[in-house]
Amino acid sequence: MSSADRLAAAAADRSARTLQRVHTALAELARAGQPITVVALARHAQVSRSWLYTPPELLADLARTPAPPPPAAAPAEEGTANRACCIDCRWRTPRTGR
């Protein structure tokens, strides 16, 4: 085996390990219900964003991954908006002291 063959084999092995890391990160983000974006996936898999566009099968996997459900809105506390308005107005209204 020539050095060029060993180099090509090492590059293919590294690429396969990186692709596996990306697939693992994709599954973890989906399982956690996190939004799957290029930035989030690259950060979680510790790869560059541009690398994610290299393997064509990866883009197909991204397209098949279901989007997480939107977060549920927290119920507003009664009078919260009113209270915030009053606090805001207090700071804007000059105090006379009398």
C-alpha positions as CSV (number, residue, x, y, z in Angstrom):
1,M,0.0,0.0,0.0
2,S,1.4,3.3,-1.0
3,S,1.5,6.4,1.2
4,A,-1.2,8.0,-1.1
5,D,-3.4,5.0,-0.5
6,R,-2.9,5.2,3.3
7,L,-3.6,8.9,3.2
8,A,-6.8,8.4,1.2
9,A,-7.9,5.6,3.6
10,A,-7.2,7.8,6.6
11,A,-9.2,10.7,5.1
12,A,-12.2,8.4,4.3
13,D,-12.1,7.0,7.9
14,R,-12.0,10.5,9.4
15,S,-14.9,11.6,7.2
16,A,-16.9,8.5,8.2
17,R,-16.3,9.2,11.9
18,T,-17.3,12.8,11.5
19,L,-20.5,11.8,9.7
20,Q,-21.3,9.4,12.5
21,R,-20.8,12.2,15.0
22,V,-23.1,14.4,13.1
23,H,-25.8,11.7,12.9
24,T,-25.5,11.2,16.7
25,A,-25.8,14.9,17.3
26,L,-28.8,15.0,15.0
27,A,-30.5,12.2,17.0
28,E,-29.7,13.8,20.3
29,L,-31.1,17.2,19.3
30,A,-34.3,15.6,17.9
31,R,-34.7,13.5,21.1
32,A,-34.2,16.6,23.3
33,G,-36.8,18.5,21.2
34,Q,-34.3,21.2,20.3
35,P,-34.6,23.1,17.1
36,I,-32.4,21.6,14.5
37,T,-30.5,24.3,12.6
38,V,-27.2,24.2,10.8
39,V,-25.6,26.3,13.6
40,A,-27.0,24.1,16.4
41,L,-26.1,20.8,14.7
42,A,-22.5,22.1,13.8
43,R,-22.0,23.2,17.4
44,H,-23.3,20.0,18.9
45,A,-21.3,17.7,16.6
46,Q,-18.3,20.0,16.8
47,V,-17.9,20.4,13.0
48,S,-17.9,23.5,10.8
49,R,-21.1,24.7,9.4
50,S,-19.7,24.4,5.9
51,W,-18.9,20.7,6.4
52,L,-22.6,20.0,6.9
53,Y,-23.2,20.8,3.3
54,T,-20.5,18.4,2.0
55,P,-22.2,14.9,2.3
56,P,-25.3,15.0,0.1
57,E,-27.0,12.3,2.2
58,L,-26.8,14.5,5.3
59,L,-29.1,17.2,3.8
60,A,-31.6,14.5,3.0
61,D,-31.4,13.3,6.6
62,L,-32.0,16.8,7.8
63,A,-35.0,17.2,5.6
64,R,-36.5,14.0,7.0
65,T,-36.0,15.0,10.7
66,P,-39.3,16.2,12.2
67,A,-39.4,19.7,13.6
68,P,-39.9,19.9,17.3
69,P,-43.3,21.1,18.5
70,P,-43.4,24.9,19.3
71,P,-43.0,25.7,22.9
72,A,-46.1,26.2,24.9
73,A,-46.8,29.7,26.0
74,A,-46.7,30.2,29.8
75,P,-50.0,31.4,31.1
76,A,-49.9,35.1,31.9
77,E,-50.2,36.0,35.6
78,E,-53.3,38.0,36.2
79,G,-52.5,41.7,36.3
80,T,-48.9,41.2,35.2
81,A,-49.2,43.6,32.2
82,N,-51.0,46.2,34.3
83,R,-48.4,46.0,37.0
84,A,-45.6,46.4,34.5
85,C,-47.3,49.4,33.0
86,C,-47.7,51.0,36.5
87,I,-44.1,50.4,37.3
88,D,-43.0,51.9,34.0
89,C,-45.3,54.9,34.5
90,R,-43.9,55.5,38.0
91,W,-40.4,55.9,36.6
92,R,-41.5,58.2,33.8
93,T,-43.7,60.5,36.0
94,P,-41.8,63.1,37.9
95,R,-42.4,62.9,41.7
96,T,-43.5,66.0,43.5
97,G,-42.9,64.6,47.0
98,R,-46.3,66.0,48.2
